Amino acid sequence: MKEINVVKVIDGDTFKDSRNKYYRLAGVDAPEKVEKGYSRAKEILKQKVEHEQVYIKEVGKSYGRSVVEARVKGEKGSVNNTLRRAGF
């Protein structure tokens, strides 16, 4: 696993690191900006990862972004599972 520092959450399933690289959560399909639930998904992800050290494991690529499984340093569960349990 690789460790990154998340500087900004873009939406409910995408964030970027301190080197301006974008990551998308594997297995999470958060609503787009015009869809119901967008703000909730973005806020959940923001609370979990923004300004945190996060461990990622790349599992693919999508639109120039790494698709990853992510876990916040010091936590056991994945960020992906948190969003999936919330219905995304």
Backbone torsions as a table, in degrees:
resi	resn	phi	psi	omega
1	MET	NA	148.6	-179.6
2	LYS	-107.3	142.6	178.6
3	GLU	-101.8	132.2	178.4
4	ILE	-131.5	162.7	172.5
5	ASN	-108.3	117.7	-179.6
6	VAL	-82.6	127.6	-179.5
7	VAL	-106.7	-23.7	-177.2
8	LYS	-156.8	136.5	171.5
9	VAL	-92.6	129.2	-177.1
10	ILE	-89.5	-45.9	176.6
11	ASP	-156.4	-160.1	-173.7
12	GLY	-73.8	-7.5	178.0
13	ASP	-140.5	12.7	-177.9
14	THR	-136.7	138.7	177.1
15	PHE	-145.3	166.6	177.7
16	LYS	-127.5	155.7	-178.1
17	ASP	-100.4	-177.8	-176.4
18	SER	-68.0	-10.5	177.7
19	ARG	-104.4	15.8	179.1
20	ASN	65.5	26.1	176.0
21	LYS	-94.5	138.1	-177.1
22	TYR	-99.3	144.6	-179.6
23	TYR	-132.5	142.0	176.5
24	ARG	-118.7	138.1	-179.8
25	LEU	-74.6	127.9	178.3
26	ALA	-69.0	138.4	174.6
27	GLY	73.6	12.7	179.6
28	VAL	-119.4	128.6	178.4
29	ASP	-123.0	82.7	-179.0
30	ALA	-78.9	150.7	179.3
31	PRO	-62.4	149.6	175.0
32	GLU	-77.4	168.7	-172.3
33	LYS	-53.1	-35.0	-177.3
34	VAL	-88.3	-1.5	-175.9
35	GLU	-99.7	153.0	177.6
36	LYS	-62.0	136.0	178.9
37	GLY	96.0	-7.5	-178.4
38	TYR	-56.3	-51.9	-176.2
39	SER	-62.7	-39.8	-179.9
40	ARG	-64.3	-47.0	179.8
41	ALA	-62.1	-44.4	179.9
42	LYS	-62.6	-42.0	-179.3
43	GLU	-65.4	-40.6	177.8
44	ILE	-60.3	-48.3	-179.3
45	LEU	-64.7	-40.7	179.5
46	LYS	-60.1	-45.7	179.5
47	GLN	-62.1	-33.4	-177.7
48	LYS	-79.2	-44.6	-166.2
49	VAL	-119.2	-22.0	-173.7
50	GLU	-63.5	128.6	-178.8
51	HIS	65.8	30.3	179.2
52	GLU	-120.5	158.1	170.3
53	GLN	-85.3	128.9	-174.6
54	VAL	-129.1	137.1	173.4
55	TYR	-92.5	132.3	179.8
56	ILE	-126.3	150.7	173.1
57	LYS	-129.4	116.1	-178.7
58	GLU	-73.1	131.0	179.3
59	VAL	-120.7	-1.0	179.0
60	GLY	173.0	-170.1	178.4
61	LYS	-134.7	148.5	177.4
62	SER	-154.7	118.9	177.8
63	TYR	50.5	43.1	177.1
64	GLY	80.5	1.4	179.0
65	ARG	-108.0	149.9	171.7
66	SER	-76.7	134.6	173.9
67	VAL	-96.0	125.5	-168.5
68	VAL	-135.1	157.6	161.9
69	GLU	-96.3	133.6	-174.2
70	ALA	-129.5	144.9	176.9
71	ARG	-140.9	132.5	178.2
72	VAL	-73.2	136.3	179.1
73	LYS	-54.8	129.3	178.8
74	GLY	93.0	-6.0	178.8
75	GLU	-112.5	151.0	-178.1
76	LYS	-88.0	-41.0	-176.4
77	GLY	-80.7	157.0	-179.9
78	SER	-84.6	153.5	174.9
79	VAL	-64.3	-36.9	179.2
80	ASN	-56.6	-47.2	-179.5
81	ASN	-64.8	-36.5	178.2
82	THR	-59.5	-45.3	179.9
83	LEU	-69.8	-37.8	179.0
84	ARG	-65.1	-42.1	178.3
85	ARG	-63.7	-28.0	178.6
86	ALA	-80.9	-0.8	175.6
87	GLY	101.3	10.2	-179.4
88	PHE	-105.8	NA	NA
